Amino acid sequence: MTGSETTRELRQLQRENKVPKMKIVGCTAHGSAEEVERFMEAGMDLCIHKPIVAYELQKILGEFEA
């Protein structure tokens, strides 16, 4: 399953109250505008680009908790 497919499935399960609401952060090495748009249309909350820097990921996750 791709990340977009997984996101769509999770969002459907949330609508059916089968899984709790959650934030979904995609990660891509390509990062074309079209790809990021597809991720967001699938229901992701954010898309980050590789390589991932640990402190940047911590910051992003911290913002979701706030």
mmCIF file of the N, C-alpha and C atoms, coordinates in Angstrom:
data_MODEL
# 
_entry.id   MODEL 
# 
loop_
_atom_site.group_PDB 
_atom_site.id 
_atom_site.type_symbol 
_atom_site.label_atom_id 
_atom_site.label_alt_id 
_atom_site.label_comp_id 
_atom_site.label_asym_id 
_atom_site.label_entity_id 
_atom_site.label_seq_id 
_atom_site.pdbx_PDB_ins_code 
_atom_site.Cartn_x 
_atom_site.Cartn_y 
_atom_site.Cartn_z 
_atom_site.occupancy 
_atom_site.B_iso_or_equiv 
_atom_site.pdbx_formal_charge 
_atom_site.auth_seq_id 
_atom_site.auth_comp_id 
_atom_site.auth_asym_id 
_atom_site.auth_atom_id 
_atom_site.pdbx_PDB_model_num 
ATOM 1   N N  . MET A 1 1  ? 0.837   -1.171 0.000  1.00 0.00 ? 1  MET A N  1 
ATOM 2   C CA . MET A 1 1  ? 0.000   0.000  0.000  1.00 0.00 ? 1  MET A CA 1 
ATOM 3   C C  . MET A 1 1  ? 0.885   1.239  0.000  1.00 0.00 ? 1  MET A C  1 
ATOM 4   N N  . THR A 1 2  ? 0.545   2.220  -0.777 1.00 0.00 ? 2  THR A N  1 
ATOM 5   C CA . THR A 1 2  ? 1.302   3.462  -0.782 1.00 0.00 ? 2  THR A CA 1 
ATOM 6   C C  . THR A 1 2  ? 0.895   4.317  0.419  1.00 0.00 ? 2  THR A C  1 
ATOM 7   N N  . GLY A 1 3  ? 1.648   5.361  0.659  1.00 0.00 ? 3  GLY A N  1 
ATOM 8   C CA . GLY A 1 3  ? 1.304   6.264  1.748  1.00 0.00 ? 3  GLY A CA 1 
ATOM 9   C C  . GLY A 1 3  ? -0.052  6.925  1.536  1.00 0.00 ? 3  GLY A C  1 
ATOM 10  N N  . SER A 1 4  ? -0.342  7.292  0.300  1.00 0.00 ? 4  SER A N  1 
ATOM 11  C CA . SER A 1 4  ? -1.642  7.902  -0.009 1.00 0.00 ? 4  SER A CA 1 
ATOM 12  C C  . SER A 1 4  ? -2.776  6.912  0.214  1.00 0.00 ? 4  SER A C  1 
ATOM 13  N N  . GLU A 1 5  ? -2.583  5.677  -0.218 1.00 0.00 ? 5  GLU A N  1 
ATOM 14  C CA . GLU A 1 5  ? -3.610  4.648  -0.016 1.00 0.00 ? 5  GLU A CA 1 
ATOM 15  C C  . GLU A 1 5  ? -3.830  4.388  1.475  1.00 0.00 ? 5  GLU A C  1 
ATOM 16  N N  . THR A 1 6  ? -2.748  4.317  2.213  1.00 0.00 ? 6  THR A N  1 
ATOM 17  C CA . THR A 1 6  ? -2.844  4.096  3.656  1.00 0.00 ? 6  THR A CA 1 
ATOM 18  C C  . THR A 1 6  ? -3.584  5.238  4.336  1.00 0.00 ? 6  THR A C  1 
ATOM 19  N N  . THR A 1 7  ? -3.266  6.458  3.920  1.00 0.00 ? 7  THR A N  1 
ATOM 20  C CA . THR A 1 7  ? -3.926  7.624  4.500  1.00 0.00 ? 7  THR A CA 1 
ATOM 21  C C  . THR A 1 7  ? -5.424  7.598  4.213  1.00 0.00 ? 7  THR A C  1 
ATOM 22  N N  . ARG A 1 8  ? -5.793  7.313  2.985  1.00 0.00 ? 8  ARG A N  1 
ATOM 23  C CA . ARG A 1 8  ? -7.219  7.241  2.642  1.00 0.00 ? 8  ARG A CA 1 
ATOM 24  C C  . ARG A 1 8  ? -7.932  6.184  3.485  1.00 0.00 ? 8  ARG A C  1 
ATOM 25  N N  . GLU A 1 9  ? -7.290  5.038  3.639  1.00 0.00 ? 9  GLU A N  1 
ATOM 26  C CA . GLU A 1 9  ? -7.880  3.957  4.427  1.00 0.00 ? 9  GLU A CA 1 
ATOM 27  C C  . GLU A 1 9  ? -8.040  4.375  5.894  1.00 0.00 ? 9  GLU A C  1 
ATOM 28  N N  . LEU A 1 10 ? -7.008  4.987  6.455  1.00 0.00 ? 10 LEU A N  1 
ATOM 29  C CA . LEU A 1 10 ? -7.097  5.448  7.843  1.00 0.00 ? 10 LEU A CA 1 
ATOM 30  C C  . LEU A 1 10 ? -8.195  6.493  8.020  1.00 0.00 ? 10 LEU A C  1 
ATOM 31  N N  . ARG A 1 11 ? -8.289  7.430  7.100  1.00 0.00 ? 11 ARG A N  1 
ATOM 32  C CA . ARG A 1 11 ? -9.331  8.464  7.198  1.00 0.00 ? 11 ARG A CA 1 
ATOM 33  C C  . ARG A 1 11 ? -10.724 7.839  7.100  1.00 0.00 ? 11 ARG A C  1 
ATOM 34  N N  . GLN A 1 12 ? -10.891 6.815  6.259  1.00 0.00 ? 12 GLN A N  1 
ATOM 35  C CA . GLN A 1 12 ? -12.180 6.123  6.173  1.00 0.00 ? 12 GLN A CA 1 
ATOM 36  C C  . GLN A 1 12 ? -12.493 5.418  7.488  1.00 0.00 ? 12 GLN A C  1 
ATOM 37  N N  . LEU A 1 13 ? -11.520 4.750  8.062  1.00 0.00 ? 13 LEU A N  1 
ATOM 38  C CA . LEU A 1 13 ? -11.727 4.077  9.343  1.00 0.00 ? 13 LEU A CA 1 
ATOM 39  C C  . LEU A 1 13 ? -12.055 5.076  10.444 1.00 0.00 ? 13 LEU A C  1 
ATOM 40  N N  . GLN A 1 14 ? -11.489 6.263  10.373 1.00 0.00 ? 14 GLN A N  1 
ATOM 41  C CA . GLN A 1 14 ? -11.817 7.309  11.345 1.00 0.00 ? 14 GLN A CA 1 
ATOM 42  C C  . GLN A 1 14 ? -13.274 7.743  11.183 1.00 0.00 ? 14 GLN A C  1 
ATOM 43  N N  . ARG A 1 15 ? -13.722 7.921  9.943  1.00 0.00 ? 15 ARG A N  1 
ATOM 44  C CA . ARG A 1 15 ? -15.117 8.313  9.704  1.00 0.00 ? 15 ARG A CA 1 
ATOM 45  C C  . ARG A 1 15 ? -16.083 7.260  10.240 1.00 0.00 ? 15 ARG A C  1 
ATOM 46  N N  . GLU A 1 16 ? -15.648 6.003  10.220 1.00 0.00 ? 16 GLU A N  1 
ATOM 47  C CA . GLU A 1 16 ? -16.463 4.900  10.726 1.00 0.00 ? 16 GLU A CA 1 
ATOM 48  C C  . GLU A 1 16 ? -16.267 4.681  12.227 1.00 0.00 ? 16 GLU A C  1 
ATOM 49  N N  . ASN A 1 17 ? -15.491 5.541  12.858 1.00 0.00 ? 17 ASN A N  1 
ATOM 50  C CA . ASN A 1 17 ? -15.177 5.451  14.296 1.00 0.00 ? 17 ASN A CA 1 
ATOM 51  C C  . ASN A 1 17 ? -14.535 4.117  14.671 1.00 0.00 ? 17 ASN A C  1 
ATOM 52  N N  . LYS A 1 18 ? -13.723 3.569  13.775 1.00 0.00 ? 18 LYS A N  1 
ATOM 53  C CA . LYS A 1 18 ? -13.020 2.317  14.037 1.00 0.00 ? 18 LYS A CA 1 
ATOM 54  C C  . LYS A 1 18 ? -11.603 2.549  14.543 1.00 0.00 ? 18 LYS A C  1 
ATOM 55  N N  . VAL A 1 19 ? -11.073 3.721  14.271 1.00 0.00 ? 19 VAL A N  1 
ATOM 56  C CA . VAL A 1 19 ? -9.764  4.116  14.812 1.00 0.00 ? 19 VAL A CA 1 
ATOM 57  C C  . VAL A 1 19 ? -9.885  5.562  15.286 1.00 0.00 ? 19 VAL A C  1 
ATOM 58  N N  . PRO A 1 20 ? -9.072  5.945  16.286 1.00 0.00 ? 20 PRO A N  1 
ATOM 59  C CA . PRO A 1 20 ? -9.148  7.325  16.781 1.00 0.00 ? 20 PRO A CA 1 
ATOM 60  C C  . PRO A 1 20 ? -8.581  8.316  15.768 1.00 0.00 ? 20 PRO A C  1 
ATOM 61  N N  . LYS A 1 21 ? -8.970  9.568  15.916 1.00 0.00 ? 21 LYS A N  1 
ATOM 62  C CA . LYS A 1 21 ? -8.414  10.627 15.073 1.00 0.00 ? 21 LYS A CA 1 
ATOM 63  C C  . LYS A 1 21 ? -6.919  10.745 15.343 1.00 0.00 ? 21 LYS A C  1 
ATOM 64  N N  . MET A 1 22 ? -6.172  11.027 14.290 1.00 0.00 ? 22 MET A N  1 
ATOM 65  C CA . MET A 1 22 ? -4.722  11.148 14.417 1.00 0.00 ? 22 MET A CA 1 
ATOM 66  C C  . MET A 1 22 ? -4.192  12.071 13.340 1.00 0.00 ? 22 MET A C  1 
ATOM 67  N N  . LYS A 1 23 ? -3.027  12.601 13.570 1.00 0.00 ? 23 LYS A N  1 
ATOM 68  C CA . LYS A 1 23 ? -2.332  13.382 12.558 1.00 0.00 ? 23 LYS A CA 1 
ATOM 69  C C  . LYS A 1 23 ? -1.533  12.419 11.695 1.00 0.00 ? 23 LYS A C  1 
ATOM 70  N N  . ILE A 1 24 ? -1.469  12.698 10.406 1.00 0.00 ? 24 ILE A N  1 
ATOM 71  C CA . ILE A 1 24 ? -0.694  11.867 9.487  1.00 0.00 ? 24 ILE A CA 1 
ATOM 72  C C  . ILE A 1 24 ? 0.315   12.756 8.780  1.00 0.00 ? 24 ILE A C  1 
ATOM 73  N N  . VAL A 1 25 ? 1.585   12.401 8.930  1.00 0.00 ? 25 VAL A N  1 
ATOM 74  C CA . VAL A 1 25 ? 2.675   13.142 8.306  1.00 0.00 ? 25 VAL A CA 1 
ATOM 75  C C  . VAL A 1 25 ? 3.325   12.237 7.271  1.00 0.00 ? 25 VAL A C  1 
ATOM 76  N N  . GLY A 1 26 ? 3.277   12.656 6.019  1.00 0.00 ? 26 GLY A N  1 
ATOM 77  C CA . GLY A 1 26 ? 3.920   11.914 4.956  1.00 0.00 ? 26 GLY A CA 1 
ATOM 78  C C  . GLY A 1 26 ? 5.376   12.311 4.834  1.00 0.00 ? 26 GLY A C  1 
ATOM 79  N N  . CYS A 1 27 ? 6.144   11.457 4.206  1.00 0.00 ? 27 CYS A N  1 
ATOM 80  C CA . CYS A 1 27 ? 7.572   11.717 4.015  1.00 0.00 ? 27 CYS A CA 1 
ATOM 81  C C  . CYS A 1 27 ? 7.940   11.268 2.608  1.00 0.00 ? 27 CYS A C  1 
ATOM 82  N N  . THR A 1 28 ? 8.605   12.141 1.873  1.00 0.00 ? 28 THR A N  1 
ATOM 83  C CA . THR A 1 28 ? 8.949   11.821 0.497  1.00 0.00 ? 28 THR A CA 1 
ATOM 84  C C  . THR A 1 28 ? 10.383  12.233 0.171  1.00 0.00 ? 28 THR A C  1 
ATOM 85  N N  . ALA A 1 29 ? 10.969  11.495 -0.739 1.00 0.00 ? 29 ALA A N  1 
ATOM 86  C CA . ALA A 1 29 ? 12.298  11.853 -1.221 1.00 0.00 ? 29 ALA A CA 1 
ATOM 87  C C  . ALA A 1 29 ? 12.183  12.698 -2.487 1.00 0.00 ? 29 ALA A C  1 
ATOM 88  N N  . HIS A 1 30 ? 11.049  12.638 -3.147 1.00 0.00 ? 30 HIS A N  1 
ATOM 89  C CA . HIS A 1 30 ? 10.878  13.334 -4.418 1.00 0.00 ? 30 HIS A CA 1 
ATOM 90  C C  . HIS A 1 30 ? 10.436  14.772 -4.206 1.00 0.00 ? 30 HIS A C  1 
ATOM 91  N N  . GLY A 1 31 ? 9.309   14.949 -3.584 1.00 0.00 ? 31 GLY A N  1 
ATOM 92  C CA . GLY A 1 31 ? 8.862   16.282 -3.200 1.00 0.00 ? 31 GLY A CA 1 
ATOM 93  C C  . GLY A 1 31 ? 8.392   17.178 -4.317 1.00 0.00 ? 31 GLY A C  1 
ATOM 94  N N  . SER A 1 32 ? 7.980   16.601 -5.440 1.00 0.00 ? 32 SER A N  1 
ATOM 95  C CA . SER A 1 32 ? 7.420   17.459 -6.483 1.00 0.00 ? 32 SER A CA 1 
ATOM 96  C C  . SER A 1 32 ? 6.113   18.046 -5.975 1.00 0.00 ? 32 SER A C  1 
ATOM 97  N N  . ALA A 1 33 ? 5.756   19.183 -6.498 1.00 0.00 ? 33 ALA A N  1 
ATOM 98  C CA . ALA A 1 33 ? 4.516   19.834 -6.069 1.00 0.00 ? 33 ALA A CA 1 
ATOM 99  C C  . ALA A 1 33 ? 3.311   18.922 -6.302 1.00 0.00 ? 33 ALA A C  1 
ATOM 100 N N  . GLU A 1 34 ? 3.318   18.174 -7.397 1.00 0.00 ? 34 GLU A N  1 
ATOM 101 C CA . GLU A 1 34 ? 2.204   17.274 -7.712 1.00 0.00 ? 34 GLU A CA 1 
ATOM 102 C C  . GLU A 1 34 ? 2.104   16.150 -6.695 1.00 0.00 ? 34 GLU A C  1 
ATOM 103 N N  . GLU A 1 35 ? 3.250   15.599 -6.294 1.00 0.00 ? 35 GLU A N  1 
ATOM 104 C CA . GLU A 1 35 ? 3.250   14.516 -5.324 1.00 0.00 ? 35 GLU A CA 1 
ATOM 105 C C  . GLU A 1 35 ? 2.759   15.002 -3.968 1.00 0.00 ? 35 GLU A C  1 
ATOM 106 N N  . VAL A 1 36 ? 3.252   16.133 -3.531 1.00 0.00 ? 36 VAL A N  1 
ATOM 107 C CA . VAL A 1 36 ? 2.826   16.688 -2.248 1.00 0.00 ? 36 VAL A CA 1 
ATOM 108 C C  . VAL A 1 36 ? 1.321   16.978 -2.290 1.00 0.00 ? 36 VAL A C  1 
ATOM 109 N N  . GLU A 1 37 ? 0.834   17.493 -3.400 1.00 0.00 ? 37 GLU A N  1 
ATOM 110 C CA . GLU A 1 37 ? -0.593  17.767 -3.543 1.00 0.00 ? 37 GLU A CA 1 
ATOM 111 C C  . GLU A 1 37 ? -1.405  16.483 -3.427 1.00 0.00 ? 37 GLU A C  1 
ATOM 112 N N  . ARG A 1 38 ? -0.942  15.406 -4.039 1.00 0.00 ? 38 ARG A N  1 
ATOM 113 C CA . ARG A 1 38 ? -1.636  14.107 -3.934 1.00 0.00 ? 38 ARG A CA 1 
ATOM 114 C C  . ARG A 1 38 ? -1.683  13.645 -2.483 1.00 0.00 ? 38 ARG A C  1 
ATOM 115 N N  . PHE A 1 39 ? -0.585  13.815 -1.764 1.00 0.00 ? 39 PHE A N  1 
ATOM 116 C CA . PHE A 1 39 ? -0.564  13.420 -0.350 1.00 0.00 ? 39 PHE A CA 1 
ATOM 117 C C  . PHE A 1 39 ? -1.597  14.207 0.445  1.00 0.00 ? 39 PHE A C  1 
ATOM 118 N N  . MET A 1 40 ? -1.638  15.505 0.214  1.00 0.00 ? 40 MET A N  1 
ATOM 119 C CA . MET A 1 40 ? -2.556  16.349 0.963  1.00 0.00 ? 40 MET A CA 1 
ATOM 120 C C  . MET A 1 40 ? -4.010  16.025 0.594  1.00 0.00 ? 40 MET A C  1 
ATOM 121 N N  . GLU A 1 41 ? -4.259  15.772 -0.683 1.00 0.00 ? 41 GLU A N  1 
ATOM 122 C CA . GLU A 1 41 ? -5.610  15.394 -1.119 1.00 0.00 ? 41 GLU A CA 1 
ATOM 123 C C  . GLU A 1 41 ? -6.043  14.067 -0.516 1.00 0.00 ? 41 GLU A C  1 
ATOM 124 N N  . ALA A 1 42 ? -5.087  13.186 -0.239 1.00 0.00 ? 42 ALA A N  1 
ATOM 125 C CA . ALA A 1 42 ? -5.396  11.898 0.379  1.00 0.00 ? 42 ALA A CA 1 
ATOM 126 C C  . ALA A 1 42 ? -5.790  12.055 1.837  1.00 0.00 ? 42 ALA A C  1 
ATOM 127 N N  . GLY A 1 43 ? -5.449  13.205 2.429  1.00 0.00 ? 43 GLY A N  1 
ATOM 128 C CA . GLY A 1 43 ? -5.838  13.445 3.813  1.00 0.00 ? 43 GLY A CA 1 
ATOM 129 C C  . GLY A 1 43 ? -4.701  13.606 4.789  1.00 0.00 ? 43 GLY A C  1 
ATOM 130 N N  . MET A 1 44 ? -3.471  13.662 4.280  1.00 0.00 ? 44 MET A N  1 
ATOM 131 C CA . MET A 1 44 ? -2.343  13.883 5.188  1.00 0.00 ? 44 MET A CA 1 
ATOM 132 C C  . MET A 1 44 ? -2.410  15.297 5.749  1.00 0.00 ? 44 MET A C  1 
ATOM 133 N N  . ASP A 1 45 ? -1.891  15.454 6.946  1.00 0.00 ? 45 ASP A N  1 
ATOM 134 C CA . ASP A 1 45 ? -1.856  16.767 7.579  1.00 0.00 ? 45 ASP A CA 1 
ATOM 135 C C  . ASP A 1 45 ? -0.633  17.561 7.158  1.00 0.00 ? 45 ASP A C  1 
ATOM 136 N N  . LEU A 1 46 ? 0.420   16.861 6.780  1.00 0.00 ? 46 LEU A N  1 
ATOM 137 C CA . LEU A 1 46 ? 1.679   17.508 6.436  1.00 0.00 ? 46 LEU A CA 1 
ATOM 138 C C  . LEU A 1 46 ? 2.521   16.536 5.629  1.00 0.00 ? 46 LEU A C  1 
ATOM 139 N N  . CYS A 1 47 ? 3.370   17.068 4.776  1.00 0.00 ? 47 CYS A N  1 
ATOM 140 C CA . CYS A 1 47 ? 4.328   16.254 4.033  1.00 0.00 ? 47 CYS A CA 1 
ATOM 141 C C  . CYS A 1 47 ? 5.707   16.862 4.233  1.00 0.00 ? 47 CYS A C  1 
ATOM 142 N N  . ILE A 1 48 ? 6.642   16.060 4.704  1.00 0.00 ? 48 ILE A N  1 
ATOM 143 C CA . ILE A 1 48 ? 8.008   16.527 4.889  1.00 0.00 ? 48 ILE A CA 1 
ATOM 144 C C  . ILE A 1 48 ? 8.911   15.827 3.869  1.00 0.00 ? 48 ILE A C  1 
ATOM 145 N N  . HIS A 1 49 ? 10.082  16.407 3.657  1.00 0.00 ? 49 HIS A N  1 
ATOM 146 C CA . HIS A 1 49 ? 11.000  15.898 2.638  1.00 0.00 ? 49 HIS A CA 1 
ATOM 147 C C  . HIS A 1 49 ? 12.248  15.292 3.271  1.00 0.00 ? 49 HIS A C  1 
ATOM 148 N N  . LYS A 1 50 ? 12.725  14.228 2.639  1.00 0.00 ? 50 LYS A N  1 
ATOM 149 C CA . LYS A 1 50 ? 13.974  13.606 3.058  1.00 0.00 ? 50 LYS A CA 1 
ATOM 150 C C  . LYS A 1 50 ? 15.131  14.440 2.544  1.00 0.00 ? 50 LYS A C  1 
ATOM 151 N N  . PRO A 1 51 ? 16.251  14.435 3.171  1.00 0.00 ? 51 PRO A N  1 
ATOM 152 C CA . PRO A 1 51 ? 16.536  13.729 4.419  1.00 0.00 ? 51 PRO A CA 1 
ATOM 153 C C  . PRO A 1 51 ? 15.885  14.440 5.606  1.00 0.00 ? 51 PRO A C  1 
ATOM 154 N N  . ILE A 1 52 ? 15.511  13.647 6.577  1.00 0.00 ? 52 ILE A N  1 
ATOM 155 C CA . ILE A 1 52 ? 14.839  14.161 7.765  1.00 0.00 ? 52 ILE A CA 1 
ATOM 156 C C  . ILE A 1 52 ? 15.891  14.485 8.818  1.00 0.00 ? 52 ILE A C  1 
ATOM 157 N N  . VAL A 1 53 ? 15.766  15.647 9.397  1.00 0.00 ? 53 VAL A N  1 
ATOM 158 C CA . VAL A 1 53 ? 16.651  16.067 10.479 1.00 0.00 ? 53 VAL A CA 1 
ATOM 159 C C  . VAL A 1 53 ? 15.870  15.895 11.777 1.00 0.00 ? 53 VAL A C  1 
ATOM 160 N N  . ALA A 1 54 ? 16.446  15.190 12.731 1.00 0.00 ? 54 ALA A N  1 
ATOM 161 C CA . ALA A 1 54 ? 15.745  14.814 13.957 1.00 0.00 ? 54 ALA A CA 1 
ATOM 162 C C  . ALA A 1 54 ? 15.118  16.005 14.673 1.00 0.00 ? 54 ALA A C  1 
ATOM 163 N N  . TYR A 1 55 ? 15.848  17.092 14.851 1.00 0.00 ? 55 TYR A N  1 
ATOM 164 C CA . TYR A 1 55 ? 15.282  18.216 15.604 1.00 0.00 ? 55 TYR A CA 1 
ATOM 165 C C  . TYR A 1 55 ? 14.128  18.864 14.853 1.00 0.00 ? 55 TYR A C  1 
ATOM 166 N N  . GLU A 1 56 ? 14.156  18.832 13.515 1.00 0.00 ? 56 GLU A N  1 
ATOM 167 C CA . GLU A 1 56 ? 13.042  19.379 12.747 1.00 0.00 ? 56 GLU A CA 1 
ATOM 168 C C  . GLU A 1 56 ? 11.796  18.508 12.915 1.00 0.00 ? 56 GLU A C  1 
ATOM 169 N N  . LEU A 1 57 ? 11.980  17.197 12.925 1.00 0.00 ? 57 LEU A N  1 
ATOM 170 C CA . LEU A 1 57 ? 10.861  16.283 13.143 1.00 0.00 ? 57 LEU A CA 1 
ATOM 171 C C  . LEU A 1 57 ? 10.294  16.470 14.549 1.00 0.00 ? 57 LEU A C  1 
ATOM 172 N N  . GLN A 1 58 ? 11.155  16.612 15.545 1.00 0.00 ? 58 GLN A N  1 
ATOM 173 C CA . GLN A 1 58 ? 10.696  16.859 16.906 1.00 0.00 ? 58 GLN A CA 1 
ATOM 174 C C  . GLN A 1 58 ? 9.865   18.136 16.973 1.00 0.00 ? 58 GLN A C  1 
ATOM 175 N N  . LYS A 1 59 ? 10.301  19.172 16.282 1.00 0.00 ? 59 LYS A N  1 
ATOM 176 C CA . LYS A 1 59 ? 9.581   20.438 16.273 1.00 0.00 ? 59 LYS A CA 1 
ATOM 177 C C  . LYS A 1 59 ? 8.198   20.255 15.661 1.00 0.00 ? 59 LYS A C  1 
ATOM 178 N N  . ILE A 1 60 ? 8.119   19.573 14.531 1.00 0.00 ? 60 ILE A N  1 
ATOM 179 C CA . ILE A 1 60 ? 6.848   19.338 13.867 1.00 0.00 ? 60 ILE A CA 1 
ATOM 180 C C  . ILE A 1 60 ? 5.904   18.553 14.769 1.00 0.00 ? 60 ILE A C  1 
ATOM 181 N N  . LEU A 1 61 ? 6.397   17.484 15.353 1.00 0.00 ? 61 LEU A N  1 
ATOM 182 C CA . LEU A 1 61 ? 5.552   16.670 16.221 1.00 0.00 ? 61 LEU A CA 1 
ATOM 183 C C  . LEU A 1 61 ? 5.118   17.447 17.463 1.00 0.00 ? 61 LEU A C  1 
ATOM 184 N N  . GLY A 1 62 ? 5.995   18.286 17.971 1.00 0.00 ? 62 GLY A N  1 
ATOM 185 C CA . GLY A 1 62 ? 5.653   19.124 19.116 1.00 0.00 ? 62 GLY A CA 1 
ATOM 186 C C  . GLY A 1 62 ? 4.529   20.104 18.782 1.00 0.00 ? 62 GLY A C  1 
ATOM 187 N N  . GLU A 1 63 ? 4.525   20.603 17.575 1.00 0.00 ? 63 GLU A N  1 
ATOM 188 C CA . GLU A 1 63 ? 3.465   21.526 17.156 1.00 0.00 ? 63 GLU A CA 1 
ATOM 189 C C  . GLU A 1 63 ? 2.124   20.813 17.093 1.00 0.00 ? 63 GLU A C  1 
ATOM 190 N N  . PHE A 1 64 ? 2.111   19.535 16.741 1.00 0.00 ? 64 PHE A N  1 
ATOM 191 C CA . PHE A 1 64 ? 0.869   18.775 16.710 1.00 0.00 ? 64 PHE A CA 1 
ATOM 192 C C  . PHE A 1 64 ? 0.323   18.549 18.111 1.00 0.00 ? 64 PHE A C  1 
ATOM 193 N N  . GLU A 1 65 ? 1.211   18.419 19.079 1.00 0.00 ? 65 GLU A N  1 
ATOM 194 C CA . GLU A 1 65 ? 0.783   18.177 20.459 1.00 0.00 ? 65 GLU A CA 1 
ATOM 195 C C  . GLU A 1 65 ? 0.183   19.425 21.086 1.00 0.00 ? 65 GLU A C  1 
ATOM 196 N N  . ALA A 1 66 ? 0.618   20.586 20.653 1.00 0.00 ? 66 ALA A N  1 
ATOM 197 C CA . ALA A 1 66 ? 0.181   21.848 21.271 1.00 0.00 ? 66 ALA A CA 1 
ATOM 198 C C  . ALA A 1 66 ? -1.281  22.137 21.048 1.00 0.00 ? 66 ALA A C  1 
# 
